[in-house]
Amino acid sequence: MMKRMEKQLLLNSFSDIVKLSIETIQRVYNIEYAFLYTFSYVTYFNDAMGASMVFDFFQSSFQIAAILTQVLGNQITWVMFVFVSTFFVSMVFRLILYYYHANDVMYLSQRLSYSIWEANWFEQPNRLKRMILMFILRTQKPLTYRIGIFSVMTLQSCIYILRATYSYITLMVGYN
């Protein structure tokens, strides 16, 4: 009687392990599919919007510099102050939104392979181990939104825009 119960318990635990492994493999497959979908979206965005992002990169700094130069050289009214302040805040907010989220996508995609590596994937069945290793290899290259062929969109790029704005303002005020 005891051997029969042990055998049944062993079979039940084995079926639980197999069930767990199948569910785990399905989850890993779904995560990998979501990553590949996201990767294809980022690639499509870079291809479609690369030239526009280069234009936006330069245009933003020129636009902010031009509006601030107009204010610095003239007497301004309350309405003009409100307009310029609103414009400046909205331009900087837009830049931070673009570049913060692009930086966040890059950071999270870099952390993805480390997070998977830190999990207990090595205790899983061989098929799952191979899937996870392939997924780790695929996630080694971070997802990046690009500014055309020139650079990657990060918070550092946003700071470059603001530095360029300061340089343009200094150059324009220096000529007056």
One Martini backbone bead per residue (centre of mass of N, CA, C, O) as a GRO file, in nm:
protein
  176
    1MET     BB    1   0.057   0.063  -0.020
    2MET     BB    2   0.297   0.256   0.006
    3LYS     BB    3   0.412   0.232  -0.280
    4ARG     BB    4   0.163   0.334  -0.425
    5MET     BB    5   0.163   0.621  -0.296
    6GLU     BB    6   0.445   0.700  -0.386
    7LYS     BB    7   0.392   0.666  -0.686
    8GLN     BB    8   0.161   0.871  -0.703
    9LEU     BB    9   0.319   1.111  -0.592
   10LEU     BB   10   0.537   1.107  -0.810
   11LEU     BB   11   0.346   1.145  -1.051
   12ASN     BB   12   0.223   1.410  -0.958
   13SER     BB   13   0.489   1.572  -0.943
   14PHE     BB   14   0.567   1.524  -1.239
   15SER     BB   15   0.313   1.659  -1.361
   16ASP     BB   16   0.370   1.933  -1.231
   17ILE     BB   17   0.640   1.981  -1.367
   18VAL     BB   18   0.540   1.963  -1.658
   19LYS     BB   19   0.328   2.182  -1.632
   20LEU     BB   20   0.523   2.402  -1.544
   21SER     BB   21   0.704   2.388  -1.793
   22ILE     BB   22   0.490   2.457  -2.003
   23GLU     BB   23   0.410   2.727  -1.880
   24THR     BB   24   0.693   2.848  -1.887
   25ILE     BB   25   0.741   2.826  -2.188
   26GLN     BB   26   0.501   3.004  -2.267
   27ARG     BB   27   0.596   3.258  -2.120
   28VAL     BB   28   0.864   3.291  -2.264
   29TYR     BB   29   0.744   3.309  -2.544
   30ASN     BB   30   0.573   3.564  -2.489
   31ILE     BB   31   0.809   3.747  -2.411
   32GLU     BB   32   0.966   3.715  -2.673
   33TYR     BB   33   0.745   3.821  -2.858
   34ALA     BB   34   0.724   4.102  -2.728
   35PHE     BB   35   1.014   4.182  -2.785
   36LEU     BB   36   1.006   4.151  -3.096
   37TYR     BB   37   0.781   4.355  -3.137
   38THR     BB   38   0.930   4.594  -3.011
   39PHE     BB   39   1.176   4.583  -3.195
   40SER     BB   40   1.019   4.631  -3.460
   41TYR     BB   41   0.903   4.905  -3.377
   42VAL     BB   42   1.170   5.057  -3.333
   43THR     BB   43   1.275   5.011  -3.618
   44TYR     BB   44   1.041   5.148  -3.764
   45PHE     BB   45   1.070   5.424  -3.627
   46ASN     BB   46   1.360   5.482  -3.719
   47ASP     BB   47   1.299   5.468  -4.024
   48ALA     BB   48   1.059   5.683  -4.031
   49MET     BB   49   1.189   5.917  -3.803
   50GLY     BB   50   1.490   5.997  -3.835
   51ALA     BB   51   1.481   6.269  -3.996
   52SER     BB   52   1.283   6.414  -3.803
   53MET     BB   53   1.469   6.399  -3.549
   54VAL     BB   54   1.691   6.576  -3.661
   55PHE     BB   55   1.520   6.824  -3.704
   56ASP     BB   56   1.419   6.844  -3.408
   57PHE     BB   57   1.691   6.878  -3.272
   58PHE     BB   58   1.757   7.157  -3.411
   59GLN     BB   59   1.485   7.314  -3.391
   60SER     BB   60   1.456   7.335  -3.084
   61SER     BB   61   1.703   7.512  -3.022
   62PHE     BB   62   1.631   7.747  -3.214
   63GLN     BB   63   1.351   7.817  -3.101
   64ILE     BB   64   1.429   7.882  -2.811
   65ALA     BB   65   1.644   8.093  -2.879
   66ALA     BB   66   1.466   8.292  -3.037
   67ILE     BB   67   1.257   8.361  -2.813
   68LEU     BB   68   1.467   8.450  -2.595
   69THR     BB   69   1.602   8.676  -2.763
   70GLN     BB   70   1.352   8.856  -2.791
   71VAL     BB   71   1.324   8.906  -2.483
   72LEU     BB   72   1.613   9.016  -2.406
   73GLY     BB   73   1.598   9.280  -2.615
   74ASN     BB   74   1.313   9.354  -2.486
   75GLN     BB   75   1.027   9.478  -2.399
   76ILE     BB   76   0.786   9.335  -2.180
   77THR     BB   77   0.490   9.203  -2.138
   78TRP     BB   78   0.271   9.011  -1.977
   79VAL     BB   79   0.178   8.853  -2.227
   80MET     BB   80   0.461   8.787  -2.334
   81PHE     BB   81   0.556   8.634  -2.083
   82VAL     BB   82   0.343   8.412  -2.092
   83PHE     BB   83   0.405   8.309  -2.375
   84VAL     BB   84   0.708   8.244  -2.336
   85SER     BB   85   0.679   8.058  -2.092
   86THR     BB   86   0.491   7.853  -2.221
   87PHE     BB   87   0.674   7.779  -2.457
   88PHE     BB   88   0.924   7.691  -2.300
   89VAL     BB   89   0.791   7.471  -2.125
   90SER     BB   90   0.674   7.303  -2.361
   91MET     BB   91   0.942   7.239  -2.503
   92VAL     BB   92   1.087   7.105  -2.265
   93PHE     BB   93   0.869   6.893  -2.207
   94ARG     BB   94   0.883   6.754  -2.482
   95LEU     BB   95   1.178   6.672  -2.466
   96ILE     BB   96   1.157   6.505  -2.207
   97LEU     BB   97   0.955   6.303  -2.311
   98TYR     BB   98   1.116   6.184  -2.540
   99TYR     BB   99   1.400   6.130  -2.391
  100TYR     BB  100   1.305   5.972  -2.145
  101HIS     BB  101   1.164   5.733  -2.291
  102ALA     BB  102   1.407   5.650  -2.459
  103ASN     BB  103   1.587   5.595  -2.213
  104ASP     BB  104   1.400   5.384  -2.080
  105VAL     BB  105   1.407   5.174  -2.303
  106MET     BB  106   1.711   5.129  -2.295
  107TYR     BB  107   1.740   5.048  -1.997
  108LEU     BB  108   1.535   4.811  -1.991
  109SER     BB  109   1.674   4.643  -2.216
  110GLN     BB  110   1.939   4.607  -2.058
  111ARG     BB  111   1.802   4.470  -1.797
  112LEU     BB  112   1.675   4.211  -1.911
  113SER     BB  113   1.919   4.014  -1.923
  114TYR     BB  114   1.990   4.039  -1.621
  115SER     BB  115   1.721   3.941  -1.506
  116ILE     BB  116   1.732   3.663  -1.632
  117TRP     BB  117   2.005   3.573  -1.514
  118GLU     BB  118   1.905   3.603  -1.203
  119ALA     BB  119   1.743   3.378  -1.243
  120ASN     BB  120   1.639   3.022  -1.215
  121TRP     BB  121   1.703   2.887  -1.511
  122PHE     BB  122   1.911   2.644  -1.445
  123GLU     BB  123   1.659   2.462  -1.312
  124GLN     BB  124   1.561   2.392  -1.580
  125PRO     BB  125   1.493   2.262  -1.852
  126ASN     BB  126   1.664   2.237  -2.144
  127ARG     BB  127   1.466   2.382  -2.332
  128LEU     BB  128   1.443   2.635  -2.155
  129LYS     BB  129   1.740   2.709  -2.147
  130ARG     BB  130   1.770   2.762  -2.450
  131MET     BB  131   1.559   2.984  -2.470
  132ILE     BB  132   1.692   3.175  -2.267
  133LEU     BB  133   1.966   3.206  -2.404
  134MET     BB  134   1.854   3.326  -2.666
  135PHE     BB  135   1.721   3.568  -2.529
  136ILE     BB  136   1.979   3.686  -2.411
  137LEU     BB  137   2.115   3.731  -2.683
  138ARG     BB  138   1.893   3.926  -2.800
  139THR     BB  139   1.923   4.139  -2.541
  140GLN     BB  140   2.211   4.272  -2.580
  141LYS     BB  141   2.072   4.466  -2.766
  142PRO     BB  142   1.960   4.764  -2.738
  143LEU     BB  143   1.695   4.966  -2.735
  144THR     BB  144   1.681   5.239  -2.981
  145TYR     BB  145   1.639   5.562  -3.028
  146ARG     BB  146   1.692   5.774  -3.309
  147ILE     BB  147   1.897   6.039  -3.461
  148GLY     BB  148   1.918   5.903  -3.703
  149ILE     BB  149   2.272   5.864  -3.767
  150PHE     BB  150   2.401   6.015  -3.509
  151SER     BB  151   2.210   5.921  -3.257
  152VAL     BB  152   2.086   5.876  -2.935
  153MET     BB  153   1.805   5.878  -2.739
  154THR     BB  154   1.866   6.078  -2.455
  155LEU     BB  155   1.926   6.277  -2.192
  156GLN     BB  156   2.191   6.379  -2.312
  157SER     BB  157   2.060   6.494  -2.571
  158CYS     BB  158   1.888   6.703  -2.424
  159ILE     BB  159   2.130   6.856  -2.310
  160TYR     BB  160   2.247   6.933  -2.587
  161ILE     BB  161   2.014   7.114  -2.667
  162LEU     BB  162   2.043   7.316  -2.429
  163ARG     BB  163   2.333   7.395  -2.496
  164ALA     BB  164   2.277   7.500  -2.780
  165THR     BB  165   2.083   7.717  -2.691
  166TYR     BB  166   2.287   7.878  -2.527
  167SER     BB  167   2.480   7.931  -2.765
  168TYR     BB  168   2.278   8.083  -2.944
  169ILE     BB  169   2.215   8.308  -2.749
  170THR     BB  170   2.502   8.413  -2.720
  171LEU     BB  171   2.540   8.474  -3.021
  172MET     BB  172   2.290   8.668  -3.061
  173VAL     BB  173   2.359   8.873  -2.831
  174GLY     BB  174   2.651   8.944  -2.936
  175TYR     BB  175   2.538   9.096  -3.207
  176ASN     BB  176   2.371   9.332  -3.048
   0.00000   0.00000   0.00000
